[in-house]
């Protein structure tokens, strides 16, 4: 890759910027960022890369375009770049849900142009280019999406690209991706948001000042529930079918849990509380554990 | 306090042992522990304190008795100590739910003997005396329970005792305690267990090996869901009324969340995702935040 355009330079876009420069993966990096505040921050931080005012300037001069915006912006950006994007250009993204994006890309992207989707499993509850980290993708999984019409040459290039950034690459379909991440990421985030909402409702009904006692569990859910709302709205909307199924399974299990608690069903409860430890053991066995929980954000 | 008996020397009992010795709060510390494995560990670790084989020996020689066993063992232990406990003796505990314990104590503890309940907000997902830490209670909240018939002199002594261990003491009723902790601790733990159970069920239906992708959220829930099963069974059973109400509120909110996602209700979702950030801001304002989430376990 000689020239790379990063569209959207927030937490992940700016981390890519830093990592690409460190690993010397591009001769030139262009940045297209619509937020004036973010542009100000990028300049102040003296991040590498040339800020382009017009999308066209970045697109026609780049071999690789990486979409790092919220997924809800893909459609409008596609309609714009259709006017000048060249067939040789590789397009990819870092979005967290894939089935809906596949539909958008198929429907709106100009024929003859390929977009190979990606999803690095990295992030944080904080946002903005000032929060980006050069090592954001080091030793992280990066999922690349392969469908029937995927350009295999582009897939190979992206595979090497992410490996050079230190990521472990796995290739799968968008359908499989969205099912897996509905359980390992989307439901956990939704549950965290919902738990904090429930605590807020409880606060309304009671006059207790109880948040100061949140160290016993609630506190760490509030960290996830502080994640970027636009990004998570887009994920919830884009993977709604799988997430709905996951919610149904979760609620079914929770109702059974409640019943067992109310009936003081000793054996059933103990079986549940013991069995869940197995997942943790598996995570430790897979060397996916870290010293302290950080919700995948260290 | 001259002599202290710790009944049950696991994670918290052994932490108390270490902290009491460090702060020189007792001339003698007795340990009553029924697990032979734990006794072996205590001896190997050369923890301070005299291991007593008979409960009577520890009880009649101590000014302060601290129950550090699962709450389900209180009744049997009370029935035993009733035979020899002296009225001057101060009894307390570290249990995480209080209304049911109050009933057990009221029903079974010999008349004229006082038990003043305590709950240090500290712990870990690991168990056993080898996991205890001398600073377990430093800068932590410790709740002391005050009811109509509470011995005020004992309450004062315990207040000073926990402050000397470095804790911040708050006094409240068992009713208030159980309501607060049903939201700040019990529901979050139950939700974590239930989320991991749901992931396991999902694994059964699918043939995907998805646990390795757990860094996006699930992983850190598995940590909480690896906590001691006996302790958590007891908490769930002992605070079942409040926890049931919390579950109902949680499910109601989750159903609304699901509906908003399926209808792609932009404004409603964004409102929710933004509002939950307020709780986090409050936690930071109250200086209850830490560098990394640790579920109250650092």
Interface residues (C-beta under 8 A of the other chain):
Chain A: X121 X123 X140 X141 X143 X176 X179 X180 X181 X183 X184 X185 X186 X187 X188 X189 X190 X191 X192 X193 X194 X195 X196 X197 X198 X199 X200 X201 X202 X206 X208 X210 X211 X212 X213 X214 X215 X216 X217 X218 X219 X220 X221 X222 X223 X224 X225 X226 X229 X230 X232 X233 X236 X237 X240 X243 X244 X246 X247 X249 X250 X251 X253 X254 X255 X257 X258 X261 X262 X264 X266 X269 X270 X272 X273 X274 X275 X276 X277 X278 X279 X280 X282 X283 X286 X288 X289 X292 X293 X294 X295 X296 X298
Chain B: X121 X123 X140 X141 X143 X176 X179 X180 X181 X183 X184 X185 X186 X187 X188 X189 X190 X191 X192 X193 X194 X195 X196 X197 X198 X199 X200 X201 X202 X206 X208 X210 X211 X212 X213 X214 X215 X216 X217 X218 X219 X220 X221 X222 X223 X224 X225 X226 X229 X230 X232 X233 X236 X237 X240 X243 X244 X246 X247 X249 X250 X251 X253 X254 X255 X257 X258 X261 X262 X264 X266 X269 X270 X272 X273 X274 X275 X276 X277 X278 X279 X280 X282 X283 X286 X288 X289 X292 X293 X294 X295 X296 X298
